[in-house]
Amino acid sequence: MTAFNDESGSGDALRRALGVNRRRFLSTCTAVAAGAVAAPVLGASPALAQDRGRGHGHDHGRGHVLVPPGKRGIILYTVRDATARDPLASDLPSGFREVFKQLARHGYRQVEFAGYNQHANAPGGASLESVAGARLLRSWLDDYGLRAQGNHGFIPSSWPLTSADLETFKKHLEIANILGMDHMGTGGDPTGSSYPADWDVAADKWNALGKIARREGIKLYTHNHDSAYGFLLDGGPLDAQGRPTRSSGIRKLEYFLKATDPKLVWLEMDIFWAHVAQYKFHTYTAHDGSTREKVFDPAGLVARNNKRYPLFHAKDGVVSTTNGMGYDMVPFGTGVIDYTTFFSRVGERNYHNPMVEDDNSPSATDPAQSLREAKISYDNLAALRARRH
């Protein structure tokens, strides 16, 4: 596995960076050596994932609960087919109110919104993106013992801000406060660029938005996909447009973390996409033209900036050698991403808010699938225990 040499050359350091235990690390190395995986693999084999899952309902001598009951959440994008379902055409839970009721039965205590739209025939109508709609949503959340803990919603596209964007942003902050959110955010990266100048502009914008949000008592957060943890192009020869073509090894969101005010801007790590970034972005071309290796350590980044990451997306994946990402998304706890190690390393279990997510849960042929898989994911999240040493 020469692609994943760390600076010390230590296999234990590599294993820690990849967030896998020794048994799973050795299994991965064996698979790579046998040619089973053509690119760096960051989890265990599916068989080992199944072994891990079989113990989820029991403590078996392990330590404390890693995700306390009040911190177990789900982003509603995972069950978007259910909120969008016509209640007049199905006996399954439909619309926000019935979905909240079902998620509470599963055991969830927090939800993260992905917008405020539902089926037009559901109570409240198609759009609840208003003060009145937020009050209705809040009443249902309270009825079922749920708390709103974020939203992937409106972040102004303009910069400098237009007056219309500013007013819409303030409206969303008001909605967030009615819903009782501590945090409000977005599902996209601050910028898709690889250049420091663009990230500087994004940092200025987010600092300004964060200041507005702070005045309303809300923490503003951004969310990552894999590319945001790729390497910044910040030196070396310039291209025809005068842009740098090589890297110092600084990752884009690490740069953003330093460029933004920690009192104004927070981040939500999507742990699945962070592991995809770990798979994809492990070498870079340095300013001098040499190729260098640098393994991304998602848990390590969080641990070094713990208070900047109040929320997580808790997605799982199985190894894929064909899709270019290293993983295929699956319900939480049924894949190979080592969440026991991840949550143990980042600590602060009463601060972080993990939101289960699976983009693929809705099914065109099995309308009950997303809520059924939400229950599977909840049970596996609740069963995580710290290992005793």
FIRO-15180 format. One line per field, with one value per residue (C-alpha): residue number from 1; x, y, z; residue in three letters. Coordinates in steps of 0.25 Angstrom, whole numbers, plus 5000, padded with zeros to 4 digits. Example, Ala and Ser with C-alpha at 12.3 -4.5 7.8 and 13.67 -1.06 7.14 Angstrom:
FIRO-15180
num: (1/2)
px: (5049/5055)
py: (4982/4996)
pz: (5031/5029)
residu: (ALA/SER)
end
This chain:
FIRO-15180
num: (1/2/3/4/5/6/7/8/9/10/11/12/13/14/15/16/17/18/19/20/21/22/23/24/25/26/27/28/29/30/31/32/33/34/35/36/37/38/39/40/41/42/43/44/45/46/47/48/49/50/51/52/53/54/55/56/57/58/59/60/61/62/63/64/65/66/67/68/69/70/71/72/73/74/75/76/77/78/79/80/81/82/83/84/85/86/87/88/89/90/91/92/93/94/95/96/97/98/99/100/101/102/103/104/105/106/107/108/109/110/111/112/113/114/115/116/117/118/119/120/121/122/123/124/125/126/127/128/129/130/131/132/133/134/135/136/137/138/139/140/141/142/143/144/145/146/147/148/149/150/151/152/153/154/155/156/157/158/159/160/161/162/163/164/165/166/167/168/169/170/171/172/173/174/175/176/177/178/179/180/181/182/183/184/185/186/187/188/189/190/191/192/193/194/195/196/197/198/199/200/201/202/203/204/205/206/207/208/209/210/211/212/213/214/215/216/217/218/219/220/221/222/223/224/225/226/227/228/229/230/231/232/233/234/235/236/237/238/239/240/241/242/243/244/245/246/247/248/249/250/251/252/253/254/255/256/257/258/259/260/261/262/263/264/265/266/267/268/269/270/271/272/273/274/275/276/277/278/279/280/281/282/283/284/285/286/287/288/289/290/291/292/293/294/295/296/297/298/299/300/301/302/303/304/305/306/307/308/309/310/311/312/313/314/315/316/317/318/319/320/321/322/323/324/325/326/327/328/329/330/331/332/333/334/335/336/337/338/339/340/341/342/343/344/345/346/347/348/349/350/351/352/353/354/355/356/357/358/359/360/361/362/363/364/365/366/367/368/369/370/371/372/373/374/375/376/377/378/379/380/381/382/383/384/385/386/387/388/389)
px: (5000/5011/5001/4998/5012/5011/5023/5028/5026/5018/5007/5000/5000/4994/4984/4980/4979/4969/4960/4961/4964/4976/4968/4961/4974/4981/4969/4970/4985/4983/4972/4980/4992/4984/4979/4965/4965/4972/4972/4974/4963/4958/4949/4948/4942/4927/4929/4935/4925/4914/4922/4922/4907/4903/4908/4901/4889/4898/4909/4919/4928/4930/4929/4920/4910/4917/4904/4895/4880/4877/4888/4883/4877/4874/4874/4860/4866/4868/4853/4849/4840/4831/4830/4827/4817/4802/4794/4782/4788/4796/4794/4809/4814/4813/4816/4824/4815/4813/4828/4832/4823/4829/4843/4840/4835/4848/4855/4861/4861/4867/4864/4871/4862/4866/4856/4842/4833/4824/4812/4801/4791/4798/4794/4799/4800/4812/4821/4824/4835/4828/4827/4813/4818/4830/4820/4812/4825/4830/4816/4818/4832/4828/4817/4826/4838/4847/4857/4861/4876/4879/4874/4881/4874/4876/4890/4890/4897/4900/4912/4912/4898/4886/4875/4866/4876/4878/4863/4861/4873/4867/4854/4861/4868/4854/4849/4861/4858/4843/4847/4857/4870/4884/4889/4886/4893/4894/4897/4908/4922/4926/4932/4935/4949/4963/4969/4972/4967/4953/4953/4957/4945/4936/4942/4939/4924/4923/4928/4918/4907/4911/4911/4897/4893/4900/4892/4880/4886/4888/4901/4903/4910/4915/4914/4925/4925/4938/4944/4945/4955/4964/4977/4977/4985/4994/5007/5016/5016/5004/4994/4990/4980/4990/4985/4995/4996/5002/4999/5006/4998/4987/4973/4962/4954/4966/4969/4955/4955/4967/4961/4948/4945/4942/4932/4924/4925/4924/4925/4917/4926/4919/4927/4924/4929/4941/4945/4943/4952/4962/4961/4963/4972/4984/4995/4998/5008/5017/5022/5035/5028/5030/5019/5016/5007/4998/4987/4974/4970/4955/4955/4968/4963/4951/4959/4968/4956/4945/4937/4936/4929/4916/4909/4912/4905/4906/4906/4912/4918/4923/4935/4934/4945/4937/4931/4943/4939/4944/4930/4915/4906/4898/4889/4897/4904/4903/4916/4931/4933/4938/4929/4933/4947/4943/4933/4943/4954/4946/4940/4931/4919/4910/4914/4913/4900/4901/4890/4888/4887/4886/4884/4879/4868/4856/4852/4844/4839/4838/4831/4833/4849/4853/4846/4850/4865/4863/4860/4872/4881/4876/4878/4892/4895/4889/4897/4911/4919/4934/4943/4949/4964)
py: (5000/5010/5020/5022/5024/5034/5043/5033/5021/5014/5004/5008/5023/5019/5010/5021/5031/5022/5020/5005/4995/4986/4974/4982/4989/4975/4970/4982/4981/4966/4969/4980/4971/4960/4970/4970/4985/4993/5006/5010/5004/5011/5002/4987/4976/4974/4961/4969/4979/4968/4963/4977/4978/4965/4971/4984/4980/4976/4983/4970/4977/4990/5004/5016/5019/5027/5035/5039/5037/5052/5054/5043/5050/5049/5058/5058/5057/5042/5040/5051/5041/5040/5055/5057/5045/5048/5044/5042/5031/5023/5017/5019/5032/5044/5058/5065/5062/5047/5045/5052/5042/5030/5035/5038/5023/5019/5026/5039/5051/5061/5065/5073/5079/5079/5090/5092/5086/5074/5068/5078/5069/5067/5076/5090/5089/5088/5099/5102/5112/5123/5128/5121/5109/5108/5110/5098/5090/5093/5089/5075/5074/5077/5067/5056/5060/5064/5076/5083/5084/5090/5092/5090/5103/5117/5122/5135/5133/5148/5155/5166/5162/5168/5174/5162/5152/5158/5159/5144/5140/5148/5141/5127/5131/5135/5121/5114/5122/5118/5103/5104/5102/5105/5103/5107/5103/5098/5085/5091/5095/5109/5109/5099/5106/5100/5114/5122/5135/5129/5123/5136/5142/5131/5133/5148/5144/5134/5143/5153/5143/5137/5151/5153/5139/5141/5154/5145/5134/5124/5117/5117/5104/5099/5085/5077/5068/5060/5071/5081/5072/5072/5080/5095/5099/5110/5111/5106/5110/5118/5113/5122/5129/5132/5122/5113/5099/5092/5090/5092/5080/5089/5084/5094/5093/5093/5107/5111/5108/5117/5128/5128/5134/5122/5131/5132/5120/5105/5093/5080/5068/5058/5047/5038/5049/5051/5037/5038/5050/5041/5031/5040/5051/5044/5050/5064/5071/5080/5094/5088/5077/5065/5056/5055/5046/5051/5043/5051/5048/5052/5049/5056/5069/5069/5066/5078/5087/5080/5092/5096/5083/5083/5074/5062/5054/5039/5032/5018/5011/4998/4997/4999/4998/5003/5016/5024/5028/5016/5014/5011/5017/5008/5009/5013/5002/4992/4997/4998/5012/5010/5019/5013/5018/5031/5035/5030/5039/5052/5051/5062/5053/5063/5074/5067/5064/5052/5052/5039/5041/5031/5038/5024/5020/5025/5014/5015/5000/4999/5011/5007/5005/5019/5019/5004/5007/5019/5009/5001/5013/5017/5004/5003/5017/5015/5002/5008/5007/5011/4999/4996/4995)
pz: (5000/4996/4993/5007/5013/5025/5029/5040/5031/5043/5039/5052/5049/5035/5042/5051/5040/5032/5044/5044/5055/5054/5050/5039/5035/5033/5025/5016/5013/5010/5000/4993/4993/4986/4976/4981/4981/4971/4978/4993/5001/5014/5021/5023/5015/5015/5023/5034/5033/5035/5047/5053/5051/5058/5071/5070/5079/5091/5099/5100/5110/5102/5108/5108/5098/5087/5082/5094/5092/5091/5080/5070/5058/5043/5032/5025/5011/5015/5015/5005/4998/5010/5013/4998/4998/4995/5008/4999/4991/5001/5015/5018/5026/5017/5019/5031/5042/5040/5037/5050/5057/5050/5053/5067/5068/5063/5074/5067/5075/5065/5051/5040/5030/5015/5011/5016/5004/5005/4997/4995/5001/5014/5026/5024/5009/5000/5005/5020/5017/5025/5039/5039/5033/5043/5055/5050/5048/5062/5068/5061/5066/5080/5079/5076/5085/5073/5072/5059/5059/5045/5031/5017/5012/5007/5006/4997/4984/4982/4988/4991/4996/4989/4997/4993/4997/5010/5013/5009/5018/5030/5027/5028/5041/5047/5042/5049/5062/5062/5060/5071/5063/5069/5055/5040/5028/5014/5006/4997/4998/5000/4986/4976/4973/4975/4976/4989/4984/4982/4996/5001/4995/5001/5014/5014/5010/5021/5031/5028/5027/5040/5047/5043/5048/5061/5064/5062/5072/5060/5057/5042/5036/5023/5018/5010/4998/4995/4986/4997/5004/4991/4990/4988/4976/4982/4975/4964/4950/4945/4935/4923/4931/4942/4952/4960/4956/4968/4983/4996/5002/5009/5007/5002/5015/5024/5017/5019/5034/5036/5028/5035/5049/5058/5066/5053/5044/5047/5038/5037/5033/5024/5028/5016/5006/5015/5014/4999/4999/5007/4996/4984/4989/4995/4986/4981/4972/4980/4976/4972/4963/4972/4975/4990/4998/5009/5015/5019/5033/5035/5050/5052/5046/5054/5067/5064/5062/5070/5073/5059/5055/5063/5053/5045/5034/5038/5025/5023/5010/5005/4997/4982/4972/4960/4963/4965/4980/4987/4993/4990/5000/5009/5022/5034/5041/5029/5023/5026/5031/5045/5053/5066/5064/5058/5069/5079/5074/5072/5086/5091/5090/5097/5087/5073/5066/5056/5046/5039/5024/5012/4999/4993/5003/4995/4985/4972/4975/4990/4996/5010/5008/5013/5027/5029/5026/5035/5046/5043/5043/5056/5063/5058/5062/5076/5078/5076/5088/5091/5092/5106/5106)
residu: (MET/THR/ALA/PHE/ASN/ASP/GLU/SER/GLY/SER/GLY/ASP/ALA/LEU/ARG/ARG/ALA/LEU/GLY/VAL/ASN/ARG/ARG/ARG/PHE/LEU/SER/THR/CYS/THR/ALA/VAL/ALA/ALA/GLY/ALA/VAL/ALA/ALA/PRO/VAL/LEU/GLY/ALA/SER/PRO/ALA/LEU/ALA/GLN/ASP/ARG/GLY/ARG/GLY/HIS/GLY/HIS/ASP/HIS/GLY/ARG/GLY/HIS/VAL/LEU/VAL/PRO/PRO/GLY/LYS/ARG/GLY/ILE/ILE/LEU/TYR/THR/VAL/ARG/ASP/ALA/THR/ALA/ARG/ASP/PRO/LEU/ALA/SER/ASP/LEU/PRO/SER/GLY/PHE/ARG/GLU/VAL/PHE/LYS/GLN/LEU/ALA/ARG/HIS/GLY/TYR/ARG/GLN/VAL/GLU/PHE/ALA/GLY/TYR/ASN/GLN/HIS/ALA/ASN/ALA/PRO/GLY/GLY/ALA/SER/LEU/GLU/SER/VAL/ALA/GLY/ALA/ARG/LEU/LEU/ARG/SER/TRP/LEU/ASP/ASP/TYR/GLY/LEU/ARG/ALA/GLN/GLY/ASN/HIS/GLY/PHE/ILE/PRO/SER/SER/TRP/PRO/LEU/THR/SER/ALA/ASP/LEU/GLU/THR/PHE/LYS/LYS/HIS/LEU/GLU/ILE/ALA/ASN/ILE/LEU/GLY/MET/ASP/HIS/MET/GLY/THR/GLY/GLY/ASP/PRO/THR/GLY/SER/SER/TYR/PRO/ALA/ASP/TRP/ASP/VAL/ALA/ALA/ASP/LYS/TRP/ASN/ALA/LEU/GLY/LYS/ILE/ALA/ARG/ARG/GLU/GLY/ILE/LYS/LEU/TYR/THR/HIS/ASN/HIS/ASP/SER/ALA/TYR/GLY/PHE/LEU/LEU/ASP/GLY/GLY/PRO/LEU/ASP/ALA/GLN/GLY/ARG/PRO/THR/ARG/SER/SER/GLY/ILE/ARG/LYS/LEU/GLU/TYR/PHE/LEU/LYS/ALA/THR/ASP/PRO/LYS/LEU/VAL/TRP/LEU/GLU/MET/ASP/ILE/PHE/TRP/ALA/HIS/VAL/ALA/GLN/TYR/LYS/PHE/HIS/THR/TYR/THR/ALA/HIS/ASP/GLY/SER/THR/ARG/GLU/LYS/VAL/PHE/ASP/PRO/ALA/GLY/LEU/VAL/ALA/ARG/ASN/ASN/LYS/ARG/TYR/PRO/LEU/PHE/HIS/ALA/LYS/ASP/GLY/VAL/VAL/SER/THR/THR/ASN/GLY/MET/GLY/TYR/ASP/MET/VAL/PRO/PHE/GLY/THR/GLY/VAL/ILE/ASP/TYR/THR/THR/PHE/PHE/SER/ARG/VAL/GLY/GLU/ARG/ASN/TYR/HIS/ASN/PRO/MET/VAL/GLU/ASP/ASP/ASN/SER/PRO/SER/ALA/THR/ASP/PRO/ALA/GLN/SER/LEU/ARG/GLU/ALA/LYS/ILE/SER/TYR/ASP/ASN/LEU/ALA/ALA/LEU/ARG/ALA/ARG/ARG/HIS)
end
